[in-house]
Structures are given as C-alpha cells and as structure tokens.
Amino acid sequence: RFSGDLLEMKIIDKKQVFESAHNLQRVLDERLAYELCEGKPLIRQMRYAFQGPGKLYLLFEHCRGGNLSDLLTLHSQMRENQARRLAAELVVAIEYLQTQGIIH
C-alpha cells in the first residue's frame, strides 16, 4: 500500500555481506537493532527490509534535514537551549539503546 511517505534506502551488496562472518553479523545486528527500536521516538525507524538476487534493501523513514552529522555541520554553533535539548535527546536515545543491549 502506498502511503506517500518519503523513505531512504540503504542498499547492501550480498557478496560483501557473505565475504566474512563479521560482515554478516554486522548486517544481522543492524537489522535487529532497528527492529528492537520500532516505534521509539528519537530513533530513525526502519519501515521495510527485503532482498533481491544480489542485494539487501533496508528502507527507513526520511529524516528531514539529514542526520546528526548533517545537523552539526550545518549548525556548527547553536544557542545554549538548542544544544541542551539536543544533548537531552541524545541521552534519552542512548539510554534506550543501552537497555536493549544494543550499545554499552
């Protein structure tokens, strides 16, 4: 069903994934991490994951304005209240990832 939402696509070459157990584990871990974060605010949402003959496809919600790196590049200086809010949002997101065992 077409929702009209903008999505971002990450395309992964299967040959690279299966070159080593490490590469395979990274892809599996990434997908699991996004699944564990489903519906959580402050964390980009994966909408779909599927595969073709030689590629894996992960589709994510579109982040208007880009990612954190883009934001920091664009706003190398920001007001204290903006920086405080950004830091608080990062802490909340990181705490959630820690409770899920995604990062430590």
N, C-alpha and C positions, 0 to 999 in steps of 0.2 A: 504494500500500500504506500502510495507516495504522499509524504507529509508536507513537502515543500521546504523542509529544513535544510540549511546548508550543512554539509558534512565535509570532513577532512579525511583523506585516505592515506594510510600507510601501506606501502606495497613491499613485501619481503620476498626475496628470491629463495625458493625452496632449496636450490643447490647449496647456497651459503648456509642455510639452516642445518642441513644434514651433513655438512663438512665435518662437524665435530659435535661431540656430546655437549660441550659447553654452549655452542650456538643454539642447539635445540633446547637446552634447559632455559636459556635466556628468553627465547620466544614463548615457551610454555609459562614461565614465571610472569612475563609481561601480561599475557592474556589473563592469567589467573588473578593478578593484581587488579586489573581493570574490572574483572567480574566481581571481586570482593568489594570494590568501591562503588558498585552500581547504586545509583540514586543518592549518593552522598554529595552534599554541597561542597564547593571549593575544589573538587577534583574532576578533571575532564572525564566525560562519560564516553565509554565505548558503546556504540549503537549496534554494530554488526561485526561479525567475523566470518569469513568464508574463504574457500580456496579454489583455485583453478589448476590447470595442469602443471604449471611451473611456478606459481606464485601463491602467497598467502596475502589476504587483504583484511586490514583492520580499519573500520570506519568509525570516526569519532565525531562528537558534536563539534561544530565550528566555534572556535574561540575568537570572538570579535575583538580585534585589537592585538591579536597574537598571543604568544606565550609569555612567561615571566621574563625571559631574556629580552624579548622584544620590548616589554614594558620598561624594564630598567635601562635599556639603550635609549629609548625614546624620552624617558624622563630621568635623566641622569641625576637631576636634582628635583626634589619634591618637598612639599610642605611637611612639617613635622606630623600633622594629623594624618596626612596621607600615608606617610612612612609607618606610623604607628598602626594604622588599620591594616596595611599590607603585612606587617610583621605578625600581627594577631591572627590574620587569616592563614598565614604560613604555619604558625604554631599549631592551630587547630587541625589543619590538614595533616601535618607531620605526626601529631599525636594519634590521629585516627590510623594512619598507616602503621604506626608502631603497634597499636592494639591488634591489628590484623596480622602482625608478624611480617609485614612487607619490608620494613626497614627497621634498623635497630641502632 
